[in-house]
């Protein structure tokens, strides 16, 4: 599928019918069939993260007119009626994820927050300090890719109980933790453009991306996919690694894949050069 007018999205997610993406200061929705131009859902919103459940799109808005001049927050869009609710106003929120009852988000105040889906007062997650670039969830815990830049730059993967409680460090010693995805007993993460995997219980991390600098990471049924740019080779590609494999595979090459999302059958990304949304079937 191809849908026009997508410019360098900062976030992209998919459900059974739609692809949602941030593009040039607005949040758009386009049919997976690509039969029409995207529909603006939030015309004047810079989104740093998107998340979905069965009924709503959740937007971590760095800036949005709905929050007031110069303000951001966590927005909830009804996928059926397109009605938008401001769950909370917050200065420069970053990554966002949702479980059955809670919205999790990071912010440039160097903290991670949780807020009930129905709205309420955000509560900080103890034990995390830094900029959160990605959040993933498994059945019982939330995972965070966090980096700090004051003094010596460093990145970490943290984990905290979904029911509440302090975070602990899962992976330490990274340069720049940019993405995280948990699958079974393994944690996948993007460290300064390199995709690695390591058992949650500990041990040595294995590099699974072989070229370029990865810019996105998404979990699929049996592994992960990512988009990457290789400046040395003047190429870009979408890669995939599945459990039990020895090596990653390239799903597609192109002039500028940006962002990445997946459903049960396909992986989606934006072609920054052609300004199109593109998909390819998963192996």
C-alpha positions, -999 to 999 in steps of 0.1 A, spaced: 0 0 0 11 36 -6 -5 67 9 7 102 -1 19 132 20 39 116 48 70 136 57 95 121 81 72 108 108 84 109 144 60 81 152 39 54 134 14 27 146 -11 4 129 -43 -14 138 -65 -37 118 -77 -10 94 -56 21 97 -21 35 98 -15 65 121 15 87 118 29 121 128 38 141 97 50 177 95 33 189 127 1 169 124 -13 135 132 -27 117 102 -47 85 95 -47 66 63 -64 33 52 -41 4 49 -55 0 14 -40 33 5 -70 42 -15 -73 79 -4 -52 107 10 -45 107 47 -71 123 70 -58 149 96 -68 139 131 -48 165 150 -39 192 125 -16 213 147 2 187 169 38 176 170 37 140 183 67 123 198 49 90 204 17 71 194 0 41 210 -32 22 203 -57 0 221 -90 -14 207 -109 19 209 -84 48 211 -53 64 197 -30 79 224 -7 107 214 23 120 233 21 156 220 53 177 225 32 206 213 -5 209 205 -30 237 202 -55 216 222 -32 219 253 -27 256 251 -1 279 236 34 263 238 21 233 257 20 196 252 4 166 269 -12 132 265 -42 132 241 -67 104 235 -85 102 202 -117 80 198 -110 59 167 -147 57 159 -159 93 165 -125 110 163 -133 130 194 -102 141 212 -97 143 250 -67 159 268 -58 134 295 -31 156 310 -10 186 301 27 181 304 59 198 293 74 180 263 62 144 268 81 118 248 74 81 243 40 66 251 26 31 257 -7 17 270 -18 -14 289 -53 -24 300 -57 4 325 -27 28 323 -10 52 299 28 53 304 49 82 291 83 98 294 90 135 294 119 160 290 117 166 328 139 134 329 111 113 344 87 86 335 50 89 344 18 68 345 -17 80 343 -51 61 343 -66 57 309 -98 74 322 -77 104 332 -64 117 366 -32 128 382 1 115 367 23 95 391 61 93 386 78 60 383 106 59 409 141 50 400 144 64 364 162 95 355 168 106 319 151 111 285 128 82 277 128 73 239 108 41 239 85 21 261 73 -15 257 52 -38 278 49 -75 286 24 -93 307 36 -79 340 63 -52 335 70 -20 315 104 -15 299 120 19 291 149 30 268 164 59 287 195 81 280 212 109 300 234 135 285 246 157 314 282 149 321 290 115 307 265 103 281 250 69 289 220 48 281 201 22 300 171 -2 297 149 0 328 120 -22 339 92 -15 364 61 -35 375 29 -26 357 10 -26 390 33 1 403 67 2 421 103 13 415 122 6 383 154 -15 381 181 -15 355 179 -44 330 207 -34 307 235 -10 316 265 5 299 249 17 267 259 48 248 224 60 237 193 38 244 169 47 216 144 18 214 133 -13 233 111 -44 225 106 -74 248 97 -108 233 95 -138 256 127 -141 276 147 -116 255 150 -79 253 159 -62 220 172 -27 220 187 0 198 220 14 212 231 44 192 219 29 160 228 -8 166 201 -34 172 211 -59 199 194 -87 218 201 -101 253 183 -124 277 163 -106 303 180 -128 329 214 -113 319 243 -124 298 261 -111 267 243 -90 242 243 -101 205 244 -77 177 217 -85 151 219 -54 128 249 -56 105 250 -22 87 238 13 89 222 32 118 188 19 130 162 46 136 132 25 146 124 -8 162 91 -28 164 82 -62 178 66 -88 156 53 -122 164 86 -140 164 112 -112 164 117 -75 155 119 -52 125 137 -19 122 145 9 96 181 20 91 202 44 71 237 35 59 255 67 50 287 49 40 269 29 13 243 56 5 215 31 11 186 26 35 167 -6 43 142 -23 65 156 -52 84 141 -82 102 154 -107 128 133 -137 139 138 -160 169 160 -190 160 177 -172 131 214 -168 128 213 -136 108 190 -107 101 174 -103 67 166 -73 46 129 -69 38 132 -39 16 156 -12 4 148 23 -5 161 59 -5 148 69 30 127 46 52 116 65 84 97 50 113 85 14 115 53 -3 126 39 -39 121 8 -59 123 4 -97 121 12 -99 84 31 -68 73 56 -41 83 50 -4 75 73 26 71 74 60 55 95 67 25 109 102 33 120 108 -3 88 98 -21 66 110 8 47 77 7 37 52 33 49 18 22 44 -18 34 58 -52 27 47 -87 38 65 -103 67 84 -135 60 
